[in-house]
Amino acid sequence: MLPPLRLPLSPKDLWLSAWIDGPDEPEILERAFAAHFGFPYGVLFPYARVALYALITTFGWRQQKILCPAYTCAVVPLAITCSGNMVQFVDCAPDHFLPGVAQWADRLTPDTKLMIVTPLYGYPVDKNSEVLARTIAPNIFVLYDEAQSLGASDSNGFQARDADGALLSLGPGKMLSALSGGLLLLRDETVFRKVRALRDAQYTTSTFRHVTRRLASGFIRWLALREPVFSSLLYAERLIPVLSPEHISTRELMETKFPTDVLVLPSSYEIRIALRQLNRLDRLTTARRTVAAYYDHRLQEEGFITFSHSATPTFTRYPLAVSDRTKTIRLFAKEKIQLGWFIRYSCEQAAVTNVTSSLCPNALLWARSMINLPNFQGVSIVDAERCVELLLRLRDEREKAAAWPATVS
């Protein structure tokens, strides 16, 4: 069975990082990541969501309006709400899972404190939204959330080049996994010093127990995405609903608190892993772009509608929208390909938001129709062609199932 993703972290990485000498100070990692992505400063945290919380706390905001896309990971509104501020969701465009300028314009006001720009899946955003935000709210802080879009770029370089800050994630399942960790990249020295002072005062170092648990989790995740374990887990989902993706999504939406290890920083061991991963980022991005370019070409050649992009995405995943997601996933599973279907919800559905009526119908549309075709290190063009052929078969058998979704059902 071809899995929907694989961690770019192998047992060899875990072993070598434990025994080979290398930098282990947080400051070295912070400087390395900041320099790579064009920022002068970086601060390491246990999670990216906690870095966001720390940034907001540093500014001392309370009950202020913070904008973020409705179609993003539910931990983002969780961090905002836990900080004592108000989430204002920005809907997706009607023809794209990213918000357009019009959607940002609907939410921006002169007193907006923070906008979280999310080039999801590495797809470039329209930077005119950023220009508009600074015009309407001159004191706004522009933060790029690249937890699921590491290194998103356009023809002028990294998209976060004009931003005040950027969030990166090193957690399991991310493009650069180091078992745990999140980074906040910053431009302003005063903000950086305040955030770092808060981090140093409140956060603790990892113990042997913490490292052991993370290491065990890393091995389990690596093993779970390989045969025969992966197929066994898929079968177990039918018998144990708690293992299903639906249950995982529901759990994310129901979260109202941070994880129990929220104050425990990554260890020196994990820092060495992260630095090794950073050195291979360009190679990982090139591999993903190669397979995704093939998907783009073949799907468009066969008449499928794909998501437009103004510049080549980094393709942390390859997203495609279909009218009947359940039918599509079942067909692929029969042919030994397990599709991903992230993100499966609109953040308006999260428990912490207390939203009673949806103001973001487009986000719901993509949440109910999105699939992710396999696109990770190790996926071949042959694998990609198998996926295209299955979509063609689905279209022949049930044309509407593979069609671009037109309305929210």
Secondary structure, 3 states (H helix, E strand, C coil): CECCCCCCCCHHHHHHHHHCCCCCCHHHHHHHHHHHCCCCEEEEECCHHHHHHHHHHHHCCCCCEEEEECCCCCHHHHHHHHCCCEEEEECCECCECCCCHHHHHHHCCCCCCEEEECCHHHCCCCCHHHHHHHHHCCCCEEEEECCCCCCCEECCEEHHHHCCEEEEECCCCCCCCCCCCEEEEECCHHHHHHHHHHHHHHCECCCHHHHHHHHHHHHHHHHHCCCCHHHHHHHHHHHCHHHCHHHHHHHHHHCCCCCCCCCECCCHHHHHHHHHHHHCHHHHHHHHHHHHHHHHHHHHHCCCCCCCCCCCCCCCCEEEECCCHHHHHHHHHHCCECCECCCCCCHHHCHHHCCCCCCCHHHHHHHHHEEEECCCCCCCHHHHHHHHHHHHHHHHHCHHHHCCCCCCC
